[in-house]
Amino acid sequence: MSVTREDVLHVAALAKLRLGEEEIERMRRDLARILGYVELLGELSLDDVEPTAHVAVDTAPLRPDSVVPGLTTGAALAEAPRTLEGGFAVPAFLDEG
């Protein structure tokens, strides 16, 4: 499938991503490969495959429930673009009036 620069820019805008020039071309190639693979999957014969509504799992693989050290406040906030009073500062989504 052909993916254009405009397609990449449209998807990036929907995802609110800013891409550099080299990233746009790389993403164009990657998206074209992904869509090509999906088209290839569409060529599979599924005549002998029973439809399923869900896949039942008898037992789920579980790990032991154990206490492990978490992040310190400083480590958690280290990469945050903005902090406020020892927490993450996020923009308001609603006007509180």
C-alpha positions in Angstrom: 0.0 0.0 0.0 1.2 3.5 -0.8 1.6 5.8 2.2 2.2 9.4 1.5 4.0 12.1 3.5 0.5 13.7 3.9 -0.8 10.5 5.4 2.0 10.5 8.0 1.5 14.1 8.8 -2.3 13.5 9.3 -1.7 10.5 11.6 0.9 12.5 13.5 -1.5 15.4 13.9 -4.2 13.0 15.2 -1.7 11.6 17.7 -0.5 15.1 18.6 3.1 14.2 17.6 5.7 16.5 16.2 8.0 14.7 13.7 11.2 15.9 12.3 11.9 15.6 8.5 13.9 12.4 8.9 11.2 10.9 11.2 8.5 11.6 8.6 10.2 9.5 6.0 11.0 6.7 8.5 7.4 6.7 9.6 6.2 6.6 6.0 8.3 3.5 5.3 7.3 1.9 8.6 3.6 2.5 8.1 3.8 1.2 4.5 5.5 -2.0 5.8 2.8 -2.5 8.5 -0.1 -2.0 6.1 1.6 -4.3 3.5 1.8 -7.0 6.2 -1.9 -6.5 7.0 -2.7 -6.9 3.3 -0.6 -10.1 3.3 -2.6 -11.5 6.2 -5.8 -10.8 4.2 -4.6 -13.3 1.7 -4.7 -16.2 4.2 -7.3 -18.9 3.6 -9.5 -19.1 6.7 -12.0 -21.6 5.3 -11.1 -24.3 7.9 -10.9 -21.9 10.9 -13.8 -21.9 13.2 -15.0 -18.4 14.2 -14.5 -17.5 17.8 -16.1 -14.9 20.0 -13.3 -15.1 22.6 -10.4 -17.3 23.5 -10.9 -19.1 26.8 -7.9 -19.6 29.0 -8.2 -22.3 31.7 -5.6 -20.7 34.0 -3.9 -17.4 33.7 -0.1 -17.4 34.4 0.4 -15.6 37.7 3.4 -14.3 39.3 3.9 -14.3 43.1 2.3 -11.3 44.8 5.3 -9.7 46.6 6.2 -6.3 47.9 8.9 -4.6 45.8 10.4 -1.1 46.3 8.7 1.6 44.2 10.0 4.8 42.8 11.0 7.6 45.1 9.2 10.9 44.6 12.4 12.4 43.2 12.8 9.6 40.7 9.2 9.7 39.6 9.3 13.5 39.1 12.8 13.6 37.5 11.6 13.5 33.9 8.4 15.4 34.4 8.2 18.6 32.3 6.5 20.4 35.2 6.1 19.8 38.9 4.1 21.6 41.6 4.4 21.1 45.3 6.0 17.7 45.1 3.7 16.3 42.4 3.0 16.3 38.7 1.7 19.6 37.3 -0.9 19.0 34.6 -3.0 21.5 32.6 -6.6 21.8 33.6 -9.1 20.2 31.3 -12.3 21.9 32.6 -12.9 25.4 33.8 -13.9 25.2 37.4 -16.4 28.0 37.7 
